[in-house]
Amino acid sequence: MISILIPAYNCNVTYLVEILLNQAKRSTIPFEIIIADDGSTENFEQNRLLNSLEHCTYVRFDKNQGRTAIRNWLANEAKYSWLLFLDSDTIPSDDQFYNKYISVLKTKTQYAVFLGGYTYRKSSEFNFNLRHQFGSKRESVSAALRSKNPYRYVFSGNLLIDKAVFLKCNPAQIKGYGLDLVFSGALFRERVEMLHIDNPVFHDGLEDNSTFLMKCQETATQIVEFEQQGLITVAQSRLLSTLQKIESYHMSGVLRTWLWLKIPFMRFFLKLGIAPLLWLDFYKLYYSLSKKSKLCL
């Protein structure tokens, strides 16, 4: 028995819901679909029509609750013990998506979390190239590779999870970016058994270069705070692992100064979407180093 939960914000989820309904109806397992509209200012009229569909419930909040808070509300509303979370800007990559989750749920009973992963369509739009590059090269990873460092690849936009585990580990009171890392950190501390599988969704809701760069900058500073608060571990984040190595060689000050000189140049080309991902790594590294030293450009 599965509750399919979709937090939505300014996104028409009709097509996603139709796909899920068609796939879930082919199974004999009871299910429901709940869509929580988190204070949208557009597309909510189309989504409201989903209330007329069998198995579907649409609820709209007038005020934005935040990414983790709206998920917590969805989990509490769910009537079944297994929760399938899908972001509103995702689409299952094949017509066996739902069945694959049902299959592992029946056969891999020792696990409390199943993660299907992300994949990305081809794109030629330079204004979205930075996010597309990052997703294609850093997030679109096979289950075999994700399993080697399982807590580094926890994406809440496509996961099947035991309801009790989710409510215990979801950081419902925290807002900001990098919250999947905080969620992953809670799963790690609770020693939750999870399984990565190859069951990806297309992640279609890409931010433009400037917006994504801003999010990366805020995430780079926020994860330093999360690590200091004990909410995440160094092993969960490639950026934190790099910071630890730099500090071990006492190079933080020198590298921060060198990056400070390069940041305007890197920012310009990253916003154009024509810079390599390595530049984005250096960009985030600068802001993490600055956060640690309480200095910022």
N, C-alpha and C positions, 0 to 999 in steps of 0.2 A: 504494500500500500504506500503510495507516493504522493506527496504534495509538491507540485511544480510551482515554484515561487519566482516571480519576475518583478523586481523593483524597476520602475520606469520614471524617466525624467525627460520631458520634451522629445519623446520618441514614440512613433507609431508602432505598436507591437502587434498589430493585427496579423501580419504575415507570419511572424514567429509563433503566435498562438495557434494559428490554423495548422501549421506544420506539426506542432506538438500534439494538438488534438488528433490529427490524422494518425500519427504514430502511436499515441497512447491508446487509442480506441482498438487497435489491433491486438493489444495485450489483454489478458484476462484479469490483470491486477487492478484493483480499484485505484482511482486517482482523482485529483482535483487540480485546478490551475487558479492561482490567486495572483492578480496584478495589483501592485500598490503604486499609485501615481504620487510621486513625492514632490508635490507643489508645482507641477508643470504649468507653464504659461501658454503652451501650444500642444497640439495633437491630442489633447485629452478628450475632445469631443468624439473623435474616431474610436479611441480606446474605450470610452464609456459604452459603446455599442456591444462590447464583448460580454457584458452582463446578460445579454439575451442568449448566449450560447450555453449549451449543456456542459456541465462540469466547471464552468468559468465564473469567477467572481472578480469584479473590478472595484477598487476603492480608491478614491482620490483624497489626498490631504491638501488643504489650502496652503499650509506652510511647510516649507522644506524641512524634513526631519534629519537629513544627513544619511550618508551611505550605510553606515553600520546600524544606525537606529532603525531605519526602515526595514532592514533585513531582520532585525530582532522582532519587530512588529509582525512581519510575515511569518516568522517561525512560531510565534505564540498563537497566531491565528490558524496555523495549519492543523488539520485534524488527524493527519497520519504521522507515523513515527520516522519516516524517511523523507528528507527534504532535497529536492533537486533545484538548486539555484541557477538561474540563467540571467545574465545581464540583458537589458532590453535591446542593445545594439549588436546582439549576436544572432547567428542562424546556424542550426545543425548542418554539418558538412555532408551528411548522407542520410538516407531514409531508414537506416538501422540504428540511428543515434539512441533512441529511447530503449530499443531492445538490447543494445550493448550494456547499458546500465542495469537493466533487469537481469541480464545474464550473470554479471559479476555479483550482483546482490544475492542471487540464489546460490552461487557456487563458491564465493569468497567470503564466507560468513564471519571470518575472524577480523575483518576490517570494518572500521566505523566511518571511513571517508574514502571516496573514490573521486579522482581528479582526471578529467578528460582532456584538458589542454586547449590551446588556441591554435588557429591557423589563420592565414591572411590571403586574401585574393591579390592578384597582380594589380598594380597601380602605377600610373604614369604621371600623376599629379604632383608637381614639385611642392605645392603648398602643404601637402600632407606627407611628404616624403620622409621626414624625420621620424614621425610616429610609425610609419609603415616599415621603415628600415629596422627600427628598434623591435617592433613586434615580430617581424619575419625572422630576424637573426637571434633575438634574445628570448622570445616567448614561444615561438613556434618550434617546440623541441619535442622529440619523440619520448614516449613513456620510458623507454630503456635509459635514455640519458637523464631524464628527470628523476628517475628512481635512484640514481647515484648520489643525488643530493636532494632528497625528497622535500625537505622543508623550505628549500629555496624557490621551489616552483609551485607555490600554492596560489591559484587564481580563483577567487570567489565567484567569478563570472561564469563558471562551468564546473560545478561540483555537486556530488550526491553525498549527503552526510546524515548521520544519525541526529535526530532532533535534540536529544538531551546533550549530546556532545557539542552541537552548535551553540546552544543557549549557554553552555558553560564557558565556551572559548571565544565567542564573538565579542569584540571590544565595543559594546554598544554605546558607551559614554564618551568615546574618543572621536574627534573630528579631525579632518585634514587629509593628507596624502600618505601613502605608504602603509595603509591599514591592513592590507593583505599580509604584510610582514608581521604585524602585531598579532593578527589572527593565527598565522603560522607559528609564531613564538608560543602562543598559548597551547596550540596542539602539541608542540614539542615538549613543553613543561608537563603536560598531562599524559605524555607518552602514548598519544593516540595512534593506533595502527591505521595507516592509510596506504592506498594503492593507486599508483599512477597507471592509467590505461590510455591507449590510443583511441580516443573518442572525441575529437576536437569540434569546436564550433568556429565558424568564421566570425572574426571580430571586425565588424564593419564600421563602428562609430569612431573614426579616427579624428583626433584633434589636429588643427592646423599647426604648422611649425612653431609659431610664436607661443600659442597656448600650451603646447606640449613642453616646450623649453621652460616656460614658467613653472609648470607642474614638476618638472625634473629638478629645478632649482629648489623649490619648496620641499620636495621629498628628500633631497640631499641633506638639507638642514634638519628636517624632522626625524630622520632615522638615527641621527646622532643623539638626539634627545631620547628616542625610544630605547636605544642601546644603553644610555646612561641610567635610564629608569628601570632597566632589567626586563623590558618588554620583548626585546629581541636579542638574538645572539649574533656574534661575528660570523659564525658559519652560515647564517641565513642570507647574508648579503655580500655580494661580490665587492661592493663599495667599501663596506666596513672591513672586509678582509684586506683590501688594499691599504686602507688607512692604518691598520694595525702593523703592516709590514713597513710602511713609511716611518711610523713612529719608532719602530724598533731600530731603525737606522738613524734616528734623530735628524730626519730630513724635512720635517713638517714646515718649519719656518722658511727654509730656502725654497722649497717647492711652491709654497703658497705665494711667495713674492714673485717667482718666475711666472706662475700662472696668472697672477694679477695683471702682469704686463700683456698677457696674451688674450685675456678674457674678452675685451671689446672686439678683437679680430675674430675670435671663434664664434662669438654671439652673432655677428653679422652673417657669417656663412652658414651657421646652423639654422638661422631663421630663413635663409634662402632655400634650405633643404639640399644643399650640394656639398656638405661637409661629411667626412667619414664618421662612423659611430665612435671611433677612438676620441675624436674631439669632444663628443658628448660626454664620454667617460671623464676626460680631463675637466670639462666644465663642471660636472657634478662633484668631482674631487675637490675642486677649488672651494666650492660652497660648503662642503663638509669640513674641510680643513679650517675655513674661516669661522664656522660655527664652533668648532672645538677651541679656537683661539679667541673667540668673541670679537673677531674683526670681520668686516664684510665690505665688499665693494659698494 
